[in-house]
Amino acid sequence: MLSKFRAFSSFQSSNPKTSALHFLLQFTASISSLKVVWRKDPKLDQAIENDKKWRLCARVVREVLNEPGQVIPLRYLEKRRERLRLPVKVQTFLAQNPGLFDTYMDRIRPKSDLVTFLRPSDRLNRFLEEEKMIYEENEPLIVAKLCKLLMMAKNKVISADKLVEVKREFGFPNDFMVTLVSKYPEYFRLYGEPGEGKSFLELISLNKEFAKSVIEKRADEESRLTGIRVRPGFVWKLPPGFFIKKEMREWVRDWMELPYISPYEDVSHLDPASPEMEKRMVGVFHELLSLSIYKRVSLPILGKFCEEYRFSNAFTSVFTRHSGIFYMSLKGDIRTAMLREAYKGEELVDLDPLVEVKKSLLNCWMRDASRGPSI
């Protein structure tokens, strides 16, 4: 591969268009001829498995909180098990997660028989209050994150309904489209009503402080600490026992030497099939995963934003071709893109405040469950 790049340098002629075309053909051919075999990463798969209990609890909690008065007859919840993907009976779930809900007896209708109802426990309510406080304390960061998502998008516009769908992935409050958007009219303009399928959120002013990617900030920090200018670049590292063929290693080395292109730069002048555009696309995926609270997003969710972020129909191949930057998990029969550098083994290196409080609450539930049900 290096010989190809040297050949390109010596090929420079009086016709720059011919030279550029020659390089593009070589690069495109080199990509299409390289096949990267997907390999399972048990530790990153385990990171997803570790959150399985929390995701299950969160689905049930949302179901109860969305009920009038935030209470529900146990038998009603039992009928919704399939939709909630609850693998056990509700009574078993409650025994496995003590402290999540309180149970009490009441009537569904006047003069009807008494039945068991569920309502949020005091502990759950305290957690919900703490979560609300975290949202309030981190509001500037949440606003910056929303601005960044819009800054990377074509025309700085994204479907409001799509943003609402990914609120949990990026740590946005449930009502962010109402509270935050209206609170910051200097940044956001909402067209239409979310939920109607034709609403859009537009970024109407740019803040230069938001226009630096995670990679650029890291390079700036390293430059400050060392006193030497550090070039922005991706962290590329495979876990022990993972290997790629020599030709792929050479291709990666040459690709890494291409200048980093910020996901916030205007790239309308770039050829969609150029190596620079691929590097920019990798940068967009890296930034999106960095902005997510778990540093991972399922491919079906990323696929919703193909138009806004100019992803090609074959965008999923990026995660296997650049396997030193990303990992594509197949855990739970859902393809999930993960940022390798964000994990040490199966644990996140840096915990988002929301993840931290959720992890703390889950640990309490698990300790309670290990003690057995109280009598």
C-alpha positions, -999 to +999 in steps of 0.1 A: +000+000+000+028+024+008+042+018-027+008+029-041+010+061-022+046+067-033+036+059-069+009+085-065+035+111-054+058+104-084+028+104-107+020+141-101+018+156-136+010+189-151-027+179-150-039+179-114-073+165-123-056+134-138-035+129-107-065+132-084-085+108-105-055+083-104-053+085-066-091+081-062-092+050-083-063+035-064-079+043-030-114+030-041-099-002-054-079-007-023-110-004-001-132-027-022-105-054-023-100-055+015-123-077+035-123-074+073-137-105+091-160-096+120-147-110+153-166-112+186-153-091+215-166-108+246-158-079+270-176-053+249-205-077+244-206-081+282-209-043+286-242-045+268-253-075+288-245-057+320-271-030+312-298-056+303-313-055+338-314-017+339-331-015+305-357-040+316-364-021+348-365+012+329-392-001+305-414-012+333-409+021+352-418+042+322-449+021+317-461+028+353-451+065+352-471+070+321-503+058+338-529+083+352-518+090+388-487+068+382-504+037+395-515+006+377-533-027+386-508-055+387-530-076+364-530-048+337-492-048+337-492-086+335-512-083+302-485-060+288-456-084+294-451-093+258-449-056+247-426-048+275-404-078+266-407-090+303-395-126+304-410-134+338-443-128+355-448-094+371-448-109+406-415-126+399-401-093+385-411-075+417-395-101+439-363-098+418-364-060+421-375-051+456-377-014+464-387-005+428-425-004+434-448-004+464-479-026+462-513-019+478-549-030+475-575-009+459-606-011+436-605-005+399-641+006+400-664+014+429-678-018+445-655-040+425-632-065+443-600-053+458-569-060+436-532-054+438-519-020+425-484-008+419-469+027+425-434+040+425-416+034+458-401+062+479-366+051+467-376+053+431-391+087+436-359+099+452-340+086+422-363+104+398-357+136+418-320+131+417-322+124+380-341+157+375-314+176+395-287+161+373-305+173+342-308+208+357-271+209+368-259+197+334-283+218+313-254+238+296-238+205+285-271+191+272-277+223+252-242+221+238-248+184+229-281+193+211-263+221+192-235+197+182-259+172+168-275+199+147-242+214+136-231+181+121-264+178+101-270+189+066-284+224+067-282+223+105-317+208+106-329+174+120-364+159+123-377+168+158-394+134+160-361+116+153-344+136+181-372+126+205-367+090+196-330+091+206-334+112+238-323+083+260-292+075+239-280+111+242-292+118+278-319+144+269-347+150+294-381+136+284-395+171+278-364+187+262-382+196+230-406+218+250-384+230+279-349+234+264-359+245+229-381+273+241-356+284+267-328+289+242-344+308+212-310+321+203-300+286+193-331+267+183-361+271+160-388+245+160-411+240+130-443+221+134-454+200+164-433+169+174-454+138+170-470+148+138-442+135+116-435+169+100-416+188+127-380+199+124-355+215+147-331+240+132-299+255+146-301+292+139-268+304+153-234+289+157-213+289+189-177+284+180-171+267+214-193+238+203-174+234+170-146+213+184-148+175+183-137+152+211-107+143+191-097+180+185-101+187+222-079+158+231-052+170+208-054+205+222-051+191+258-021+169+248-005+199+231-010+220+263+005+193+285+035+185+263+042+219+248+043+201+214+017+206+188-003+173+185-022+165+154-058+155+159-062+118+152-081+086+160-071+061+187-067+028+168-062-002+189-074-038+187-078-059+219-053-088+227-058-117+203-073-097+175-053-096+142-058-081+108-040-090+076-008-072+066-024-054+036-052-041+058-026-029+084-008-010+057-041+005+044-050+016+079-016+032+084-019+052+052-055+061+060-046+073+094-020+096+079-047+115+059-056+148+076-083+146+102-115+164+090-137+177+118-174+166+117-183+202+121-166+214+089-185+221+057-177+192+033-201+201+005-170+205-017-158+169-011-164+140-035-187+115-017-164+087-029-131+103-018-109+090+010-113+124+027-151+120+028-147+085+044-124+100+070-150+127+077-177+101+080-157+081+105-152+113+124-190+119+124-196+084+138-169+089+164-184+121+175-220+108+176-209+078+198-188+101+220-219+123+226-240+093+235-241+085+273-231+049+269-206+056+240-227+032+218-257+034+196-276+007+178-273+007+140-311+009+134-310+042+153-280+055+134-297+045+102-326+069+109-301+098+103-287+088+069-302+118+052-293+143+079-256+132+082-251+121+046-245+084+055-243+061+025-266+031+023-236+009+031-226+029+062-225-001+084-194-014+068-175+014+084-176-003+118-160-035+106-135-018+082-123+005+110-124-022+137-096-006+157-118+024+163-152+008+165-167-025+175-200-038+161-217-059+186-244-085+177-256-089+213-293-095+216-296-099+178-292-061+175-262-046+158-247-019+180-218+004+172-194+009+201-165+032+206-135+010+216-115+038+233-144+046+256-142+012+273-116-006+295-127-042+294-164-042+299-165-009+319-169+026+306-138+047+312-157+079+320-192+077+334-218+102+324-235+116+355-268+100+345-251+066+340-234+070+374-267+076+393-285+048+374-256+024+382-258+034+419-295+028+421-292-005+403-265-017+427-289-009+456-317-030+440-293-059+434-281-057+471-318-058+482-325-087+459-296-107+472-310-103+508-343-118+496-378-105+500-386-088+533-413-103+555 
